[in-house]
Structure formats: C-alpha cells, structure tokens
Amino acid sequence: MSFHKNTRKEDLINVLKEIGERATSKETIIELKTKLEKSAAFKDDPDFVINLLNLSVEDRQAKAERQLQETNSQLELEKIKLQQIERQIELQKALAEGQATQQSSKGDTNNLENLIKSVKTLTIQIPTKTENFGLFFQSLERSFRVKNVPENLKAEILINILGERAHNVLLYIKDDEIKEYDLVKSLILKEFQPTAQECLLNFRKAKRQADETHVQFATRLSAMFKYYLKIRNVVDFKSLVDLMISDKFLDTLEPETA
C-alpha cells in the first residue's frame, strides 16, 4: 500500500508520534518516510499505519478547506446583502407601477406567508442533531403534500423555515437555481452531514428512548453504525477490522497526542 499522494511532513510527524516514534520538523520527508517504514508498528501492520496517515491527511485538508470557506464567507455575505437590496429596489419599482399590480403582489405575498405558516405548523422542529435532518425532510415533504404546495414554492418555504441555518447554502446557489427544491435540499443535507467522528460519538452515546421499542432501538443503532461505516469507506471485513483497531488506538491516546 502506497503513501497518500498529498502526504506532507506534518502528517508523517503526527503519525510517527502516535505510534511512539521520535520525529522532528528538521528531518526531510524522505527521512521521515524511511523512519515510518522501519518502525515496529509499520512492520507489524503496514495497512493500519497507512490508514492512520490517510486520516491525518484528510483531517488536515478538511481544516484547510474550512479555513478557506471562513475567509471567503464574509465577502459572500456582503454580496448577498447587496443582492437583497437590489431585489428590494426592484420590488419597490414593481409596486410603483400601479395599484392593480400592487394588490396582486400583496395577494401573492399573503398566500406565500400563509403557506409558510401552515407548513411550519405541520412540520417537526428543525433538528439540533445533524443525523435527524432526514426525519425533518420526511415531515416537511408530508406537509407539502397535505397543503398541496406548488413545486416552485417549496424551495422558498424550506429556506424561510431554516432561516439563518440556510445562509451557508445560499452562498453556493445561483439565482436561477434558488427555486429548485431538490437541489436546495441536497445542498442542505450536504452542509449538515455529520462528520465521521460525530457519527461514531452519536452511536456510542445512543440510548433507547421512552417511546421506542427494543426492536426500533436496534434498528436505529444498525442504521447509525452502517452510516458510519459508509462514510469511513468500509467495504469488506479487513477494512472493518482496520477501522475498529484505528478507533480503539486513537481512544487510548492522550488528548494532546490524538
């Protein structure tokens, strides 16, 4: 098994320290790779060590991506505010065209507001846990069917219900895509998809609810664990063993080392 193509010196140093080897930033990448390959842990189980290295690379890349998004988010939010101002100006112009147009617009607005209130009443609250967004969308879409909500209004109602939690999603939607419910839904699910660590923690902390049977609880546990295996790319028994050993190994490390 080869090293991750995006491996950096800091990744090698982290893994070497995790397996009990000494490593410093003064050493070259070649020296660090050689030291890793000659380590007792690598000789004993190279796949496990490579898996640790891949996790280090993925975590570093994820942090870098989040930092980049945070750097750009303020500028994007300002753009959204400007677009909102422009839309308000356009709306004012439209309202100024005549009383008939104004009344028609007011009627449409009232209709939309009524739909939002009705759908919101029939839908469960926005979940605080990321793994519950699937249930939230089931409830929302059932409300859409009950209230016969037109397809072109579903995305707008969804965004209105989510409020501030939809801001990050709006940054990446084009104006001509804002009314595409399926697209907005997929982006929201992607935005609030739990990390692998969160999935594992939720699985370990899961408890049977008062209104939940033992069979239902077992089914929920099974779904949670299968989802965790899916996002950790477990495809066979060997990769499952590697993952469980890796998780157990990381659990034994000191917080500052892990």
The 8 nearest C-alpha neighbors of each residue, nearest first, counted from 0:
[[1, 2, 46, 49, 45, 3, 50, 48],
 [2, 0, 3, 49, 4, 46, 45, 53],
 [1, 3, 4, 49, 0, 6, 52, 53],
 [2, 4, 6, 5, 53, 1, 52, 56],
 [3, 5, 6, 2, 1, 7, 56, 53],
 [6, 4, 3, 7, 56, 2, 53, 60],
 [5, 7, 3, 4, 56, 10, 8, 2],
 [8, 6, 10, 9, 5, 11, 28, 56],
 [7, 9, 11, 10, 28, 12, 6, 24],
 [8, 10, 12, 7, 11, 13, 24, 6],
 [11, 9, 13, 7, 8, 12, 55, 56],
 [10, 12, 8, 14, 9, 13, 15, 31],
 [11, 13, 9, 15, 10, 14, 22, 16],
 [14, 12, 10, 16, 11, 15, 9, 17],
 [13, 15, 17, 11, 16, 12, 52, 10],
 [16, 14, 20, 12, 18, 17, 13, 11],
 [15, 17, 19, 20, 13, 14, 18, 21],
 [16, 18, 14, 15, 19, 13, 256, 257],
 [19, 17, 15, 16, 20, 14, 40, 48],
 [20, 18, 16, 17, 15, 21, 14, 40],
 [19, 21, 15, 16, 18, 22, 17, 38],
 [20, 22, 16, 15, 19, 23, 12, 34],
 [23, 21, 12, 15, 20, 16, 24, 31],
 [24, 22, 25, 26, 12, 21, 31, 27],
 [23, 25, 26, 22, 8, 12, 27, 9],
 [26, 24, 23, 27, 22, 28, 8, 30],
 [25, 27, 24, 23, 30, 31, 28, 22],
 [28, 26, 30, 29, 31, 25, 8, 24],
 [27, 29, 31, 30, 8, 32, 26, 7],
 [30, 28, 32, 27, 31, 33, 26, 34],
 [31, 29, 33, 27, 28, 32, 26, 34],
 [30, 32, 34, 28, 33, 29, 35, 27],
 [33, 31, 35, 29, 34, 30, 28, 36],
 [32, 34, 30, 36, 35, 31, 29, 37],
 [33, 35, 31, 37, 32, 36, 38, 30],
 [34, 36, 32, 38, 33, 37, 31, 15],
 [37, 35, 33, 34, 38, 41, 32, 42],
 [36, 38, 34, 35, 33, 39, 41, 42],
 [39, 37, 35, 41, 40, 36, 34, 42],
 [38, 40, 42, 41, 43, 37, 36, 44],
 [39, 41, 43, 38, 42, 44, 18, 48],
 [42, 40, 45, 44, 38, 43, 39, 36],
 [41, 43, 39, 40, 44, 45, 38, 37],
 [42, 44, 40, 41, 39, 45, 38, 47],
 [45, 43, 41, 47, 46, 42, 40, 48],
 [46, 44, 41, 48, 47, 42, 49, 43],
 [47, 45, 49, 48, 44, 50, 0, 241],
 [46, 48, 50, 45, 49, 44, 241, 51],
 [49, 47, 51, 45, 50, 46, 41, 52],
 [48, 50, 52, 46, 51, 47, 45, 53],
 [49, 51, 47, 53, 48, 52, 46, 54],
 [52, 50, 48, 54, 49, 53, 55, 47],
 [51, 53, 49, 55, 50, 54, 14, 48],
 [52, 54, 50, 56, 55, 51, 3, 57],
 [53, 55, 57, 51, 52, 56, 58, 50],
 [54, 56, 52, 58, 53, 57, 10, 59],
 [57, 55, 53, 59, 54, 58, 6, 10],
 [56, 58, 54, 60, 59, 55, 61, 53],
 [59, 57, 61, 55, 60, 56, 54, 62],
 [60, 58, 62, 56, 61, 57, 55, 63],
 [59, 61, 63, 57, 62, 58, 56, 64],
 [62, 60, 58, 64, 63, 59, 57, 65],
 [63, 61, 65, 59, 64, 60, 66, 58],
 [64, 62, 60, 66, 61, 65, 59, 67],
 [65, 63, 67, 61, 62, 66, 60, 68],
 [66, 64, 68, 62, 67, 63, 69, 61],
 [67, 65, 69, 63, 64, 68, 70, 62],
 [66, 68, 70, 64, 65, 69, 63, 71],
 [69, 67, 65, 71, 70, 66, 72, 64],
 [68, 70, 66, 72, 67, 71, 65, 73],
 [71, 69, 67, 68, 72, 66, 73, 74],
 [70, 72, 68, 69, 74, 73, 67, 75],
 [73, 71, 75, 69, 74, 70, 68, 76],
 [74, 72, 76, 75, 71, 77, 70, 69],
 [75, 73, 77, 76, 72, 71, 78, 70],
 [74, 76, 78, 72, 77, 73, 79, 170],
 [77, 75, 79, 73, 78, 74, 72, 80],
 [78, 76, 80, 74, 75, 79, 81, 73],
 [77, 79, 75, 81, 76, 80, 82, 74],
 [78, 80, 82, 76, 81, 77, 83, 75],
 [79, 81, 83, 77, 82, 78, 76, 84],
 [82, 80, 78, 84, 79, 83, 85, 77],
 [83, 81, 79, 85, 84, 80, 86, 78],
 [82, 84, 80, 86, 81, 85, 79, 87],
 [85, 83, 87, 81, 82, 86, 80, 88],
 [86, 84, 82, 88, 83, 87, 81, 89],
 [85, 87, 89, 83, 88, 84, 90, 82],
 [86, 88, 90, 84, 89, 85, 83, 91],
 [89, 87, 85, 91, 86, 90, 84, 92],
 [88, 90, 86, 92, 87, 91, 93, 85],
 [91, 89, 87, 93, 92, 88, 86, 94],
 [90, 92, 94, 88, 93, 89, 87, 95],
 [93, 91, 95, 89, 90, 94, 88, 96],
 [92, 94, 90, 95, 91, 96, 89, 100],
 [93, 95, 101, 91, 92, 96, 90, 100],
 [94, 96, 92, 93, 97, 91, 101, 98],
 [97, 95, 93, 94, 92, 100, 98, 101],
 [98, 96, 100, 99, 95, 101, 94, 93],
 [97, 99, 101, 100, 102, 96, 94, 95],
 [98, 100, 102, 101, 97, 103, 96, 104],
 [99, 101, 103, 97, 98, 102, 104, 94],
 [102, 100, 98, 94, 104, 99, 103, 105],
 [103, 101, 105, 99, 104, 100, 98, 106],
 [104, 102, 100, 106, 105, 101, 99, 107],
 [103, 105, 101, 107, 106, 102, 100, 108],
 [106, 104, 102, 108, 103, 107, 101, 109],
 [105, 107, 103, 109, 104, 108, 102, 110],
 [108, 106, 110, 104, 105, 109, 111, 103],
 [109, 107, 105, 111, 110, 106, 112, 104],
 [110, 108, 112, 106, 111, 107, 113, 105],
 [109, 111, 107, 113, 108, 112, 106, 114],
 [112, 110, 114, 108, 113, 109, 115, 107],
 [113, 111, 109, 115, 114, 110, 108, 116],
 [114, 112, 110, 116, 111, 115, 109, 117],
 [113, 115, 111, 117, 112, 116, 118, 110],
 [116, 114, 112, 118, 113, 117, 156, 119],
 [115, 117, 119, 113, 114, 118, 120, 112],
 [118, 116, 114, 120, 119, 115, 113, 121],
 [117, 119, 121, 115, 120, 142, 116, 114],
 [118, 120, 116, 122, 117, 121, 115, 160],
 [119, 121, 117, 118, 122, 116, 123, 115],
 [120, 122, 118, 119, 142, 117, 123, 139],
 [123, 121, 119, 139, 138, 120, 118, 142],
 [124, 122, 135, 138, 125, 121, 139, 119],
 [123, 125, 126, 122, 135, 119, 127, 120],
 [124, 126, 123, 127, 135, 161, 132, 160],
 [127, 125, 128, 131, 124, 132, 129, 135],
 [126, 128, 129, 125, 131, 132, 124, 130],
 [129, 127, 126, 130, 131, 132, 193, 191],
 [128, 130, 131, 191, 193, 132, 192, 127],
 [129, 131, 128, 132, 193, 133, 192, 198],
 [132, 130, 133, 129, 134, 128, 126, 135],
 [133, 131, 135, 134, 130, 129, 126, 136],
 [134, 132, 136, 135, 131, 137, 130, 188],
 [133, 135, 137, 132, 131, 136, 138, 130],
 [136, 134, 132, 138, 133, 137, 139, 123],
 [137, 135, 139, 138, 133, 134, 140, 132],
 [136, 138, 134, 140, 135, 139, 141, 133],
 [137, 139, 141, 135, 122, 136, 140, 123],
 [140, 138, 136, 142, 122, 141, 137, 135],
 [141, 139, 143, 142, 137, 138, 136, 144],
 [140, 142, 144, 138, 143, 139, 137, 145],
 [143, 141, 145, 139, 140, 144, 118, 121],
 [144, 142, 140, 148, 146, 141, 145, 147],
 [145, 143, 147, 141, 142, 146, 140, 148],
 [144, 146, 142, 143, 147, 141, 148, 140],
 [145, 147, 143, 148, 144, 142, 118, 114],
 [148, 146, 144, 145, 143, 149, 142, 150],
 [147, 149, 143, 146, 150, 144, 153, 152],
 [150, 148, 151, 152, 147, 153, 143, 146],
 [149, 151, 152, 153, 148, 180, 154, 179],
 [150, 152, 149, 178, 153, 154, 179, 180],
 [153, 151, 155, 150, 149, 154, 156, 148],
 [152, 154, 156, 150, 155, 151, 180, 157],
 [155, 153, 180, 157, 178, 156, 152, 179],
 [154, 156, 158, 152, 157, 153, 159, 178],
 [157, 155, 159, 153, 154, 158, 115, 160],
 [156, 158, 154, 160, 159, 155, 153, 161],
 [157, 159, 155, 161, 156, 160, 165, 162],
 [158, 160, 156, 162, 157, 161, 155, 115],
 [161, 159, 157, 162, 158, 156, 119, 115],
 [160, 162, 158, 164, 159, 165, 157, 163],
 [163, 161, 159, 164, 160, 165, 158, 166],
 [164, 162, 165, 166, 161, 167, 158, 159],
 [163, 165, 161, 162, 166, 167, 168, 158],
 [164, 166, 168, 163, 167, 161, 162, 158],
 [167, 165, 169, 163, 168, 164, 170, 162],
 [168, 166, 170, 169, 165, 164, 171, 190],
 [167, 169, 165, 170, 166, 171, 187, 186],
 [170, 168, 166, 172, 171, 167, 165, 177],
 [171, 169, 168, 167, 172, 75, 166, 76],
 [170, 172, 169, 168, 173, 167, 186, 75],
 [173, 171, 169, 170, 176, 177, 174, 168],
 [172, 174, 176, 175, 177, 171, 169, 170],
 [173, 175, 176, 177, 172, 178, 169, 171],
 [174, 176, 173, 177, 178, 172, 179, 182],
 [177, 175, 173, 179, 174, 178, 172, 182],
 [176, 178, 174, 179, 175, 172, 173, 154],
 [179, 177, 154, 176, 151, 180, 155, 152],
 [180, 178, 176, 182, 177, 181, 154, 183],
 [179, 181, 154, 183, 182, 153, 178, 184],
 [182, 180, 184, 183, 179, 185, 154, 186],
 [183, 181, 185, 184, 180, 179, 186, 176],
 [184, 182, 180, 186, 185, 181, 187, 179],
 [183, 185, 181, 187, 182, 186, 180, 188],
 [186, 184, 188, 182, 187, 183, 181, 189],
 [187, 185, 189, 183, 188, 184, 190, 182],
 [188, 186, 190, 184, 189, 185, 183, 191],
 [189, 187, 185, 191, 190, 186, 192, 184],
 [188, 190, 186, 192, 187, 191, 185, 184],
 [191, 189, 187, 188, 192, 186, 168, 167],
 [192, 190, 188, 189, 129, 193, 187, 132],
 [191, 193, 189, 190, 188, 129, 194, 130],
 [194, 192, 129, 197, 191, 198, 130, 195],
 [195, 193, 197, 196, 198, 192, 230, 199],
 [194, 196, 198, 197, 227, 199, 230, 193],
 [195, 197, 199, 194, 198, 200, 193, 201],
 [198, 196, 200, 194, 195, 199, 193, 201],
 [199, 197, 195, 201, 196, 200, 227, 202],
 [198, 200, 202, 196, 197, 201, 203, 195],
 [199, 201, 197, 203, 202, 198, 196, 204],
 [202, 200, 198, 204, 199, 203, 205, 197],
 [203, 201, 199, 205, 200, 204, 198, 223],
 [202, 204, 200, 201, 205, 199, 198, 206],
 [203, 205, 201, 202, 200, 206, 199, 198],
 [206, 204, 202, 203, 201, 207, 220, 200],
 [207, 205, 208, 204, 216, 203, 202, 220],
 [206, 208, 216, 211, 209, 205, 213, 212],
 [209, 207, 211, 210, 206, 216, 212, 205],
 [208, 210, 211, 207, 212, 206, 213, 216],
 [211, 209, 208, 212, 207, 215, 213, 216],
 [212, 210, 208, 209, 215, 216, 207, 213],
 [213, 211, 215, 214, 216, 210, 207, 208],
 [212, 214, 216, 215, 217, 211, 207, 218],
 [213, 215, 217, 212, 216, 218, 211, 219],
 [216, 214, 218, 212, 217, 213, 211, 219],
 [215, 217, 213, 219, 218, 214, 207, 212],
 [218, 216, 220, 214, 219, 215, 213, 221],
 [219, 217, 215, 221, 216, 220, 214, 222],
 [218, 220, 216, 222, 221, 217, 215, 223],
 [221, 219, 217, 223, 218, 222, 224, 216],
 [220, 222, 218, 224, 219, 223, 225, 217],
 [221, 223, 219, 225, 220, 224, 226, 218],
 [224, 222, 220, 226, 221, 225, 202, 219],
 [223, 225, 227, 221, 226, 222, 220, 228],
 [226, 224, 228, 222, 227, 223, 221, 229],
 [225, 227, 229, 223, 224, 228, 222, 230],
 [226, 228, 224, 225, 229, 230, 198, 195],
 [229, 227, 225, 231, 233, 226, 230, 232],
 [228, 230, 226, 232, 227, 231, 233, 225],
 [229, 231, 232, 227, 228, 226, 195, 233],
 [230, 232, 228, 229, 233, 227, 195, 242],
 [233, 231, 229, 230, 234, 228, 238, 227],
 [234, 232, 228, 238, 231, 239, 235, 229],
 [233, 235, 232, 238, 236, 239, 229, 228],
 [236, 234, 238, 237, 233, 239, 240, 232],
 [235, 237, 239, 238, 240, 234, 233, 241],
 [236, 238, 240, 239, 235, 241, 234, 233],
 [237, 239, 241, 233, 240, 235, 236, 242],
 [240, 238, 236, 242, 237, 241, 233, 243],
 [239, 241, 237, 243, 238, 242, 244, 236],
 [242, 240, 238, 244, 239, 243, 47, 245],
 [241, 243, 245, 239, 240, 244, 246, 238],
 [242, 244, 246, 240, 245, 241, 247, 239],
 [245, 243, 247, 241, 242, 246, 248, 240],
 [244, 246, 242, 248, 243, 247, 241, 249],
 [247, 245, 243, 249, 248, 244, 242, 250],
 [246, 248, 250, 244, 245, 249, 243, 251],
 [247, 249, 245, 251, 250, 246, 244, 252],
 [248, 250, 246, 252, 251, 247, 245, 257],
 [251, 249, 247, 248, 252, 246, 257, 253],
 [252, 250, 248, 249, 247, 253, 257, 246],
 [253, 251, 249, 257, 250, 256, 254, 248],
 [252, 254, 256, 255, 257, 251, 250, 249],
 [255, 253, 257, 256, 252, 250, 251, 249],
 [254, 256, 253, 257, 252, 17, 13, 16],
 [255, 257, 253, 254, 252, 17, 16, 13],
 [256, 254, 252, 255, 253, 249, 17, 250]]
